[in-house]
């Protein structure tokens, strides 16, 4: 083993002259890669199992897509079918891949848009081809180019119309694609109408298979997803409020979990509400395409569910602010919180009961209980008001002490400002020798160090100035209590929207005898946002 010394650093070389450290690094990398390869099968199995366990319908949808692709592939695999359709069968395969979505409403929306867009494009091509064939070759080329320009411009501009953009954007894209493919190819290809005919039939076959799988084979309804997600949002807000108030009045110290906020149960409860706007609108749109599959066969007001979601988001913003009171820099002492613990916990409990009752009413499609806002809620509000009035010194403080504290802070600020001015004047003294220059540099360095220290301490000084106020101990709790009362006030808006939903959807009347005691296994609600696969560009 050779040794090489280079500028105070010793490296051990092997027989080939390569550093031993580099060799050890390669050994570690190989060991890490082999360890990852050994753990990969277990990780893959856990991922497959967790995705299916979170929502078993995902596995059903995967099997439906696989079966649909197998059926549509028979157009290629079976000789009689291939002779009748030919290579145009590829359009049926592409239709199944693009159209078949997770829910029946999404499949209906895309399938009907694709079918109508293809029919309209084929009809328009037939008219243009009829006119173009009656003219010469040059005029035919100019006419086709002008038609492509005008139709493309008009159709693209129509995509910006709000109603078309919301409901028929995919159909307009398919219309443009089909129209341009057939119209442009008609100039060089004979019998272009056969191309349009074959494509229409293959797309119809693909859409028929998609609709059959979506509507008749274990159908998944967008309306049910929207209905269940609304119930889950109400229950999540109820759990967040209850957990937030219990943690605020907990005997142990509040721990800040900034890095683990995603694992916080309070955060999980209202996160689904704040992120639900686009999901609610998409599910409501797809639900409007679905047939009336309910027992009473009436149309549910899906847009009212969107309004309920909007009110819940406004309600959730207050819950977010309430959760923020647990991580404020200045906290009310626990001895002060204990004075208001009982009315606050009872108030939060009544709000939680009201939200749970709203969730049950939507889940069972019945009206809310007349006693949803019980007398206990008003009693808790009155008790909280009485408890706050019984401690006026916490919120008002003593005027003399407050004035003294403010005067002391002002005097300290003035003295510091005067000292800074004196230092500035002392720099104007005139010394020409080297000792004076050295003294000036030393003083400048010391002043810069003091300035940096002052900048670092300034936030702490402001915090000390705030805490020196006599009523600062009660300020955080005052914010917490005001937000809790604001939650009670906004609860009325949620109840009104849910009652309006029950009236429009013809919910059954509330009957206490109909409530049955059921035992269910506690499981996390299904996150419908993870079931919405991204839509890719059309073919």
Buried (B, 14 or more C-beta within 10 A) or exposed (E): EEEEEEEEEEEEEEEEEEEEEEEEEEEEEEEEEEEEEEEEEEEEEEEEEEBBEBBEBBEBBEEBBEEBBEBBBEBBEEEEBBEEBBEBBBBBBBBBBBBBBBBBBBBBBBBBBBBBBBBBBBEBBEEBBEEBEEEEEEEBEEBBEEBBEEBEEEBEEBEEEEEBEEBBBBBBBBBBBBBBBBBBEBBEEEEBBEBBEBBBBBBBBBBBBBBEBBBEEEBBBBBBBBBBBBBBBBBBBBBBBBBBBBBBBEEEEBEEEEEEBEEBEBBBBBBBBBEBEEBBBBBBBBBBBBEEEBEEEEBBBBBBBBBBBBBBBEBBBBBBBBBEBBEEEEBBEBEBBEBBBBBBBBBBBBBBBBBBBBBBBBBBBBBBBEEBBBEBBEBBBEBBEEBBEEEEEBBEBEEEEBEEBEEEBEEEEEEEEEEEEEEEEEEEEEEEEEEEEEEBEEEEEEBEEEEEEEEEEEEEEEEEBEEBBBBBBBBBBBBBBEBBBBBBEBBEBBBEBBBBBBEEBEBEEBEEEEEEEEEEEEEEBBBBBEBBEEEEEBE
